[in-house]
Amino acid sequence: MEYSLRKLYGGAITIQLPETLLDASKFREVPDSQEVFVNGGTNTTNYQELNKNDSIIIDLLERADKDIDVALKTHIQDISEANGVGANWFLAFSETVPDAKKIAIVLEEAKKWGKDSKGDVLVMVIGLIRLKNVSTDVVITANVPIGDNEKEVEGLHKLVEHRYHHADDDNLAFQRIKVAEGVVLKILETFHVENWGLFG
């Protein structure tokens, strides 16, 4: 997957993103606190690349609880409420990565896609960066909707059944999640504030 430097918030922040991702603000309204990227590609079969339905959201939010684990869950709850699923989410995995940043994998019902079938699930790979000197949390969300491909749905059910402990490279849902996780880790690694004046 090819990455390139992207400027966020008028150039105040830079990150590396896959080249297939397009800035959603070019064709729809996006809140000032967010940067939203959608996949401009058509890929549904290459499990080394993002799927055409995957998207990335970067959000600047008010700093939550001092404890990073509590803060992460607070932000997940807020995202799930905004998606209309309330507390119906499942934290499958979380870990601290270098520089005291956090990454997590969350599953919730995919109501925001307007589907009601049981197989439709939104997997969110969430990264958290804490900017302590400006009381801001940066939340990166890779959205991976799963429901169109029966083998992906089967793979996701296996992951949930085993509490995400028996993933393997033949599991198509796991492969999609790992690609999204790689993108979020890249953002966490390359995130750089160029202009602190963004935060007032």
N, C-alpha and C positions, 0 to 999 in steps of 0.2 A: 504494500500500500504506500503510495507516494504522499508525503506530507509537504506543506508549505507554510511559511510564516503568515499569520493573519493578524491584522490590527483590529482591536476591539475598542468600543467606546471612544471613537474618534482618534484612535491611536494611543490612548492612555495605557492600554494593556496589550501585550502581544502574547500569542500562543502559536503552537504548531497544530495544524488540522489536516485531515485527508483532503486531497485536492478535489475529490468528487463532491464535497459539501458546499452548498450554496447559501449565501446570506439571505435569510427569509425576509429581512426588512426591505429587500429590493422589490418584493411583490405583495407584501401584506404588512399591516401595522404590528409593531413589536413594542412592548413596554420599554421605557427608558432604562430600566434597571437590568434588562435582559439583552442577550445576544442569542439569536436562534439560527441554527443551520440545518438545512434539510438536504437529503441526498439527491443530487442531480442525475445520478446514474440509474440504470435499469436492472441492476444485478439482483438475481434471486437464487442463483445456483453456485456461485463461487463463495465458499465459506471461509476464505482468507480475506475477504473484503466486506465492507458494510453492505447491508441489504438496502434495496431501494426505499423501504419503508422506515429505515432508521433515521433518527434525528438527534441533534445535540442542542442543549440549552445551557447557557452560562448565565447565572443570576447573581447579582450583588444584593445581599440581604443584611438586615440588621443582625449584629452579633447575637447569637443565642447563648445558652447556658455556658458557664466557664468550662465545664467538663466536655471534652470533645465527643464522647460517646453519647451523652445526653443531647448535645447540640445536634448531632447527626440525626438522631431519632426525631427531634423536634422539627427539623427541616423536612424529613421524610413525611411526617404526619401532615405538615402544611401542604406539601406537594400533592399528597393523596387526597386531601380535602379539596384542593383546587381542581383535581381530576374527577371529583364527584364520587369517590369511593370511601370517604371517611376513614375509619380505622381498619378497613378490609385490605390490609397489606401484610406481607410476610418478609421479614428480614432474613434472607437466605445466607448471607455471608458478609463479614466486614473485617477489615484489618487496617492497622496504621502503616503507612508507607513513609519513605524518607521525608525529612523536614516536618515531622509531626502532622502530616496530612492524612486524610482518611479516605478509604474507598469501600463502597458497599454495593451489594446486589440485592434488589428488592423486587418482589413480585406483587402485582395487584391486578384486579379485574380490569379489562380494557374497555371500560364504559366510554371513555373519551373518543373511541373510534366508532361509537354508535352501534356496537354489535352486542348481542345478548347471548350468543352461543357459549356453552360451557368451556370450550377449548380456547377462547380468546383471552389472552393474558398479556399484560404489559410488563415486560422486564425492564427495570431501570437500573443502570449502573451509575452510581452516584459518587462523585468525588467532592471532598470538602477541604477548602483552604481557609485558614483563619488569619485575617489581617488585623492583628491585635492593636497596632498603633492607630488604626482608623475605625475600630469597633465594627468591622465588617466581616461577614462570612461570604466566601465565594462558593457557590454550589454549582457543580457541573453535573448535568444529567444526560446520559445517553439513553434514549428511548428505543427499546427493541420490542415492537409488537409481534406477538406470536399467535397464530391462529389460522393463517391461510394454508399452511403446509401441514398435512397430517403427521408426517414423520417428525417435524419440529415439535408439534403438540405432544406426541408420544414421548419424545425425548424430555420435554419440559416436565411432564407428569412423573417420569422416572426421577428427575432431579428433585422434585418436591417430595416424592414418596420417600426418598432416602435422605431427606434433609440436606440435599446438595453435597453429600459426601461421596457419592459413587459416580461422579462424572467421568466420561471417557471421550476420546477423540472421535468415536463413531456416533456420538450423540449430536444430532444436528442443532438442537436448541443450545447445547453447551458450546458448540462451535460459534454460533452467532453471538452468544453472550461474551465469549472470550475475545472476539474481535472488538466488540464495543468496549470491553474492559481495557484492551490495549490502547484504544483511542483516549479514554479517560486518563489512563496512566500517563500517556504522552502529554496531555494537557497539564496534568499536575506537575510533570517534570519541566515543562517549558514555559509555564506561566510566569510572566514578568511584568511588573508595574513600571511603566515608562514615565508616567506623570501622576504623582500623588495628588495633584490638584483636583483630580477627578472626584476625590472624596470630600472636597470642600475645605 
